[in-house]
Amino acid sequence: MVRLKYIFWQDENMWIAYLEEYPDYMTQGETKNELIDHLKDIYAELNSGNIPCVRKVSELKVSLSSAVIT
C-alpha cells in the first residue's frame, strides 16, 4: 500500500485537489469521496507508464558546510 499526500480545497460546490508529488495534475469532484477516487485514478495513470514526461516533485539535500565561499 502506498501513502500519498494531497492538497485539497473547496471552491463553491466542487472539491479540487492534486497529489503533492504531482502538482501539475489536478482533479475535482462534487463530494470529497468522489475527489479521492479521482486522485486514485490520477495516481494509477501517472504510474502506468502511458503518460510521457510526467513531472514530479522531489527533495535535494545540500550541505552548506562543504560549500566554498570566496
C-alpha positions in Angstrom: 0.0 0.0 0.0 1.3 3.5 -0.9 0.5 6.5 1.2 0.2 9.8 -0.7 -0.2 13.3 0.5 -2.7 15.5 -1.4 -3.6 19.2 -1.2 -7.3 19.9 -1.5 -9.8 22.8 -1.1 -13.5 23.5 -1.7 -14.4 26.1 -4.4 -18.1 26.8 -4.3 -19.8 23.3 -4.8 -16.7 21.5 -6.0 -13.7 19.9 -4.2 -10.4 20.4 -6.0 -7.1 18.6 -5.3 -3.8 17.4 -6.6 -1.2 14.9 -5.3 1.7 16.6 -3.5 4.2 14.6 -5.6 2.4 15.6 -8.9 1.2 19.2 -8.6 0.7 19.7 -12.3 -2.2 17.2 -12.4 -5.4 18.5 -10.7 -8.8 16.9 -10.4 -12.1 17.7 -8.9 -15.3 16.1 -7.5 -18.7 17.0 -6.3 -18.0 15.2 -3.0 -14.8 14.6 -1.1 -15.2 10.8 -1.7 -15.5 11.4 -5.4 -12.4 13.6 -5.3 -10.4 10.9 -3.5 -11.5 8.3 -6.2 -10.3 10.7 -8.9 -7.0 11.2 -7.1 -6.5 7.4 -7.1 -7.3 7.3 -10.8 -4.7 10.0 -11.5 -2.1 8.2 -9.5 -2.7 5.0 -11.4 -2.5 6.8 -14.7 0.7 8.6 -13.8 2.4 5.5 -12.7 1.2 3.3 -15.6 4.0 4.5 -18.0 1.4 5.5 -20.6 1.8 9.3 -20.0 5.1 10.7 -21.3 7.2 13.3 -19.5 5.4 13.1 -16.1 6.9 15.8 -13.8 7.4 15.0 -10.2 8.4 16.9 -7.0 11.4 15.7 -5.1 13.9 16.9 -2.4 17.5 17.8 -2.8 19.8 17.7 0.3 22.7 20.2 0.2 25.3 20.5 2.9 26.3 24.1 3.3 29.3 23.2 5.5 31.2 21.9 2.5 30.5 24.9 0.3 33.4 27.1 -0.7 33.0 30.8 -0.2 35.4 33.2 -1.8 
